[in-house]
Amino acid sequence: MDEPVALQVHGMQRVTHLSYVAQITFVAGMGVVTSLLGLIM
């Protein structure tokens, strides 16, 4: 009975970690795009 709960918690941590990484990647990507647009203009 304890194992599914542990797996659920682990899955939640993984999802949180992935969304955190995705946010950082998105912000970094936006910064790169903005600087590139600034160079072009």
C-alpha distance matrix in Angstrom:
0.0 3.8 5.7 6.5 7.5 9.5 11.0 11.9 13.6 15.3 16.5 17.9 19.6 21.1 22.4 23.9 25.5 26.9 28.4 29.9 31.5 32.7 34.3 36.1 37.3 38.5 40.4 41.9 42.9 44.5 46.5 47.7 48.7 50.5 52.4 53.4 54.6 56.6 58.2 59.2 60.6
3.8 0.0 3.8 5.8 5.5 6.4 8.9 10.1 10.9 12.5 14.5 15.7 16.9 18.7 20.3 21.5 22.9 24.6 26.2 27.3 29.0 30.5 32.0 33.5 34.9 36.3 38.0 39.4 40.6 42.3 44.0 45.3 46.6 48.2 50.0 51.1 52.5 54.3 55.9 57.0 58.5
5.7 3.8 0.0 3.8 5.4 5.1 6.2 8.6 9.9 10.5 12.2 14.2 15.4 16.5 18.4 20.0 21.0 22.4 24.4 25.7 26.9 28.4 30.3 31.7 32.7 34.3 36.3 37.5 38.5 40.4 42.2 43.2 44.4 46.3 48.0 48.9 50.5 52.3 53.8 54.8 56.5
6.5 5.8 3.8 0.0 3.8 5.4 5.0 6.0 8.6 9.7 10.3 12.2 14.2 15.1 16.3 18.2 19.7 20.7 22.4 24.1 25.5 26.5 28.4 30.2 31.1 32.3 34.5 35.9 36.7 38.4 40.4 41.6 42.5 44.4 46.3 47.1 48.4 50.4 52.0 52.9 54.4
7.5 5.5 5.4 3.8 0.0 3.8 5.4 5.0 6.2 8.5 9.7 10.5 12.4 14.2 15.3 16.5 18.3 19.9 21.1 22.5 24.4 25.5 27.0 28.8 30.1 31.3 33.1 34.7 35.8 37.3 39.2 40.6 41.6 43.2 45.2 46.3 47.5 49.3 51.1 52.1 53.4
9.5 6.4 5.1 5.4 3.8 0.0 3.8 5.4 5.2 6.1 8.6 9.9 10.6 12.3 14.3 15.4 16.5 18.3 20.1 21.0 22.6 24.2 25.8 27.2 28.5 30.1 31.8 33.1 34.3 36.1 37.7 39.0 40.3 42.0 43.7 44.8 46.3 48.0 49.6 50.8 52.3
11.0 8.9 6.2 5.0 5.4 3.8 0.0 3.8 5.5 5.0 6.0 8.6 9.8 10.4 12.2 14.1 15.1 16.3 18.3 19.8 20.9 22.2 24.2 25.8 26.6 28.1 30.2 31.4 32.3 34.2 36.1 37.1 38.2 40.2 41.9 42.8 44.2 46.2 47.6 48.6 50.3
11.9 10.1 8.6 6.0 5.0 5.4 3.8 0.0 3.8 5.4 5.1 6.2 8.7 9.8 10.5 12.3 14.2 15.2 16.5 18.3 19.9 20.9 22.5 24.5 25.6 26.6 28.6 30.2 31.1 32.6 34.7 36.0 36.9 38.6 40.6 41.6 42.8 44.7 46.4 47.3 48.7
13.6 10.9 9.9 8.6 6.2 5.2 5.5 3.8 0.0 3.8 5.4 5.1 6.2 8.7 9.9 10.5 12.3 14.2 15.4 16.5 18.4 19.8 21.1 22.8 24.3 25.5 27.1 28.7 30.0 31.5 33.2 34.7 35.9 37.4 39.3 40.5 41.8 43.4 45.2 46.4 47.7
15.3 12.5 10.5 9.7 8.5 6.1 5.0 5.4 3.8 0.0 3.8 5.4 5.1 6.2 8.7 9.9 10.5 12.3 14.3 15.2 16.5 18.2 20.0 21.3 22.4 24.1 25.9 27.0 28.3 30.1 31.7 32.9 34.3 36.1 37.7 38.7 40.3 42.0 43.5 44.7 46.3
16.5 14.5 12.2 10.3 9.7 8.6 6.0 5.1 5.4 3.8 0.0 3.8 5.4 5.0 6.2 8.6 9.8 10.5 12.3 14.1 15.3 16.3 18.3 20.0 20.8 22.2 24.3 25.6 26.4 28.2 30.2 31.3 32.3 34.2 36.1 36.9 38.3 40.2 41.8 42.7 44.3
17.9 15.7 14.2 12.2 10.5 9.9 8.6 6.2 5.1 5.4 3.8 0.0 3.8 5.4 5.1 6.1 8.5 9.8 10.6 12.2 14.2 15.2 16.5 18.5 19.8 20.8 22.6 24.3 25.4 26.7 28.7 30.2 31.2 32.7 34.7 35.9 37.0 38.8 40.6 41.7 42.9
19.6 16.9 15.4 14.2 12.4 10.6 9.8 8.7 6.2 5.1 5.4 3.8 0.0 3.8 5.5 5.1 6.1 8.6 10.0 10.4 12.3 14.1 15.3 16.7 18.3 19.8 21.2 22.6 24.1 25.7 27.2 28.6 30.0 31.5 33.2 34.5 36.0 37.5 39.2 40.5 41.9
21.1 18.7 16.5 15.1 14.2 12.3 10.4 9.8 8.7 6.2 5.0 5.4 3.8 0.0 3.8 5.4 5.0 6.1 8.6 9.7 10.5 12.1 14.2 15.4 16.3 18.0 20.0 21.0 22.1 24.1 25.7 26.8 28.1 30.0 31.6 32.6 34.1 35.9 37.3 38.5 40.1
22.4 20.3 18.4 16.3 15.3 14.3 12.2 10.5 9.9 8.7 6.2 5.1 5.5 3.8 0.0 3.8 5.4 5.0 6.1 8.5 9.8 10.3 12.2 14.3 15.1 16.1 18.3 19.8 20.5 22.1 24.2 25.5 26.4 28.1 30.1 31.1 32.3 34.2 35.9 36.8 38.2
23.9 21.5 20.0 18.2 16.5 15.4 14.1 12.3 10.5 9.9 8.6 6.1 5.1 5.4 3.8 0.0 3.8 5.5 5.2 6.1 8.7 9.8 10.6 12.5 14.2 15.2 16.6 18.4 19.7 21.0 22.7 24.4 25.5 26.9 28.8 30.2 31.4 32.9 34.8 36.0 37.2
25.5 22.9 21.0 19.7 18.3 16.5 15.1 14.2 12.3 10.5 9.8 8.5 6.1 5.0 5.4 3.8 0.0 3.8 5.5 5.0 6.2 8.6 9.9 10.8 12.3 14.1 15.5 16.6 18.2 20.0 21.3 22.6 24.2 25.8 27.3 28.6 30.2 31.7 33.2 34.6 36.1
26.9 24.6 22.4 20.7 19.9 18.3 16.3 15.2 14.2 12.3 10.5 9.8 8.6 6.1 5.0 5.5 3.8 0.0 3.8 5.4 5.1 6.0 8.6 9.9 10.4 12.0 14.2 15.2 16.0 18.0 19.9 20.8 22.0 24.0 25.7 26.5 28.1 29.9 31.4 32.5 34.1
28.4 26.2 24.4 22.4 21.1 20.1 18.3 16.5 15.4 14.3 12.3 10.6 10.0 8.6 6.1 5.2 5.5 3.8 0.0 3.8 5.5 4.9 6.1 8.7 9.7 10.2 12.2 14.1 14.9 16.2 18.2 19.7 20.6 22.1 24.2 25.3 26.4 28.2 30.1 31.1 32.3
29.9 27.3 25.7 24.1 22.5 21.0 19.8 18.3 16.5 15.2 14.1 12.2 10.4 9.7 8.5 6.1 5.0 5.4 3.8 0.0 3.8 5.4 5.2 6.4 8.7 9.9 10.8 12.4 14.2 15.5 16.8 18.6 20.0 21.2 22.9 24.5 25.8 27.2 29.0 30.4 31.6
31.5 29.0 26.9 25.5 24.4 22.6 20.9 19.9 18.4 16.5 15.3 14.2 12.3 10.5 9.8 8.7 6.2 5.1 5.5 3.8 0.0 3.8 5.4 5.2 6.1 8.5 10.0 10.5 12.0 14.1 15.4 16.5 18.1 19.9 21.2 22.4 24.1 25.7 27.0 28.5 30.1
32.7 30.5 28.4 26.5 25.5 24.2 22.2 20.9 19.8 18.2 16.3 15.2 14.1 12.1 10.3 9.8 8.6 6.0 4.9 5.4 3.8 0.0 3.8 5.5 5.1 6.0 8.6 9.8 10.2 12.0 14.1 15.2 16.1 18.0 19.9 20.7 22.1 24.0 25.6 26.6 28.1
34.3 32.0 30.3 28.4 27.0 25.8 24.2 22.5 21.1 20.0 18.3 16.5 15.3 14.2 12.2 10.6 9.9 8.6 6.1 5.2 5.4 3.8 0.0 3.8 5.5 5.0 6.1 8.5 9.7 10.5 12.3 14.2 15.2 16.3 18.4 19.9 20.9 22.4 24.4 25.6 26.7
36.1 33.5 31.7 30.2 28.8 27.2 25.8 24.5 22.8 21.3 20.0 18.5 16.7 15.4 14.3 12.5 10.8 9.9 8.7 6.4 5.2 5.5 3.8 0.0 3.8 5.4 5.2 6.1 8.4 9.9 10.6 12.3 14.2 15.3 16.6 18.3 19.9 21.1 22.7 24.4 25.7
37.3 34.9 32.7 31.1 30.1 28.5 26.6 25.6 24.3 22.4 20.8 19.8 18.3 16.3 15.1 14.2 12.3 10.4 9.7 8.7 6.1 5.1 5.5 3.8 0.0 3.8 5.5 5.1 5.9 8.5 9.8 10.5 12.1 14.1 15.4 16.3 18.1 19.8 21.1 22.4 24.1
38.5 36.3 34.3 32.3 31.3 30.1 28.1 26.6 25.5 24.1 22.2 20.8 19.8 18.0 16.1 15.2 14.1 12.0 10.2 9.9 8.5 6.0 5.0 5.4 3.8 0.0 3.8 5.5 5.0 6.1 8.6 9.9 10.4 12.1 14.2 15.2 16.2 18.1 19.9 20.9 22.2
40.4 38.0 36.3 34.5 33.1 31.8 30.2 28.6 27.1 25.9 24.3 22.6 21.2 20.0 18.3 16.6 15.5 14.2 12.2 10.8 10.0 8.6 6.1 5.2 5.5 3.8 0.0 3.8 5.4 5.1 6.2 8.7 9.9 10.5 12.4 14.2 15.3 16.4 18.5 20.0 21.0
41.9 39.4 37.5 35.9 34.7 33.1 31.4 30.2 28.7 27.0 25.6 24.3 22.6 21.0 19.8 18.4 16.6 15.2 14.1 12.4 10.5 9.8 8.5 6.1 5.1 5.5 3.8 0.0 3.8 5.4 5.1 6.3 8.7 9.9 10.7 12.3 14.3 15.3 16.7 18.5 20.0
42.9 40.6 38.5 36.7 35.8 34.3 32.3 31.1 30.0 28.3 26.4 25.4 24.1 22.1 20.5 19.7 18.2 16.0 14.9 14.2 12.0 10.2 9.7 8.4 5.9 5.0 5.4 3.8 0.0 3.8 5.4 5.1 6.2 8.5 10.0 10.5 12.2 14.1 15.4 16.5 18.2
44.5 42.3 40.4 38.4 37.3 36.1 34.2 32.6 31.5 30.1 28.2 26.7 25.7 24.1 22.1 21.0 20.0 18.0 16.2 15.5 14.1 12.0 10.5 9.9 8.5 6.1 5.1 5.4 3.8 0.0 3.8 5.4 5.1 6.0 8.6 9.8 10.4 12.1 14.2 15.3 16.2
46.5 44.0 42.2 40.4 39.2 37.7 36.1 34.7 33.2 31.7 30.2 28.7 27.2 25.7 24.2 22.7 21.3 19.9 18.2 16.8 15.4 14.1 12.3 10.6 9.8 8.6 6.2 5.1 5.4 3.8 0.0 3.8 5.5 5.1 6.2 8.6 9.9 10.5 12.4 14.3 15.3
47.7 45.3 43.2 41.6 40.6 39.0 37.1 36.0 34.7 32.9 31.3 30.2 28.6 26.8 25.5 24.4 22.6 20.8 19.7 18.6 16.5 15.2 14.2 12.3 10.5 9.9 8.7 6.3 5.1 5.4 3.8 0.0 3.8 5.5 5.2 6.1 8.6 9.8 10.6 12.3 14.2
48.7 46.6 44.4 42.5 41.6 40.3 38.2 36.9 35.9 34.3 32.3 31.2 30.0 28.1 26.4 25.5 24.2 22.0 20.6 20.0 18.1 16.1 15.2 14.2 12.1 10.4 9.9 8.7 6.2 5.1 5.5 3.8 0.0 3.8 5.5 5.1 6.1 8.5 9.9 10.5 12.1
50.5 48.2 46.3 44.4 43.2 42.0 40.2 38.6 37.4 36.1 34.2 32.7 31.5 30.0 28.1 26.9 25.8 24.0 22.1 21.2 19.9 18.0 16.3 15.3 14.1 12.1 10.5 9.9 8.5 6.0 5.1 5.5 3.8 0.0 3.8 5.4 5.1 6.1 8.7 9.9 10.5
52.4 50.0 48.0 46.3 45.2 43.7 41.9 40.6 39.3 37.7 36.1 34.7 33.2 31.6 30.1 28.8 27.3 25.7 24.2 22.9 21.2 19.9 18.4 16.6 15.4 14.2 12.4 10.7 10.0 8.6 6.2 5.2 5.5 3.8 0.0 3.8 5.4 4.9 6.2 8.7 9.9
53.4 51.1 48.9 47.1 46.3 44.8 42.8 41.6 40.5 38.7 36.9 35.9 34.5 32.6 31.1 30.2 28.6 26.5 25.3 24.5 22.4 20.7 19.9 18.3 16.3 15.2 14.2 12.3 10.5 9.8 8.6 6.1 5.1 5.4 3.8 0.0 3.8 5.3 5.1 6.3 8.6
54.6 52.5 50.5 48.4 47.5 46.3 44.2 42.8 41.8 40.3 38.3 37.0 36.0 34.1 32.3 31.4 30.2 28.1 26.4 25.8 24.1 22.1 20.9 19.9 18.1 16.2 15.3 14.3 12.2 10.4 9.9 8.6 6.1 5.1 5.4 3.8 0.0 3.8 5.4 5.1 6.0
56.6 54.3 52.3 50.4 49.3 48.0 46.2 44.7 43.4 42.0 40.2 38.8 37.5 35.9 34.2 32.9 31.7 29.9 28.2 27.2 25.7 24.0 22.4 21.1 19.8 18.1 16.4 15.3 14.1 12.1 10.5 9.8 8.5 6.1 4.9 5.3 3.8 0.0 3.8 5.5 5.2
58.2 55.9 53.8 52.0 51.1 49.6 47.6 46.4 45.2 43.5 41.8 40.6 39.2 37.3 35.9 34.8 33.2 31.4 30.1 29.0 27.0 25.6 24.4 22.7 21.1 19.9 18.5 16.7 15.4 14.2 12.4 10.6 9.9 8.7 6.2 5.1 5.4 3.8 0.0 3.8 5.5
59.2 57.0 54.8 52.9 52.1 50.8 48.6 47.3 46.4 44.7 42.7 41.7 40.5 38.5 36.8 36.0 34.6 32.5 31.1 30.4 28.5 26.6 25.6 24.4 22.4 20.9 20.0 18.5 16.5 15.3 14.3 12.3 10.5 9.9 8.7 6.3 5.1 5.5 3.8 0.0 3.8
60.6 58.5 56.5 54.4 53.4 52.3 50.3 48.7 47.7 46.3 44.3 42.9 41.9 40.1 38.2 37.2 36.1 34.1 32.3 31.6 30.1 28.1 26.7 25.7 24.1 22.2 21.0 20.0 18.2 16.2 15.3 14.2 12.1 10.5 9.9 8.6 6.0 5.2 5.5 3.8 0.0
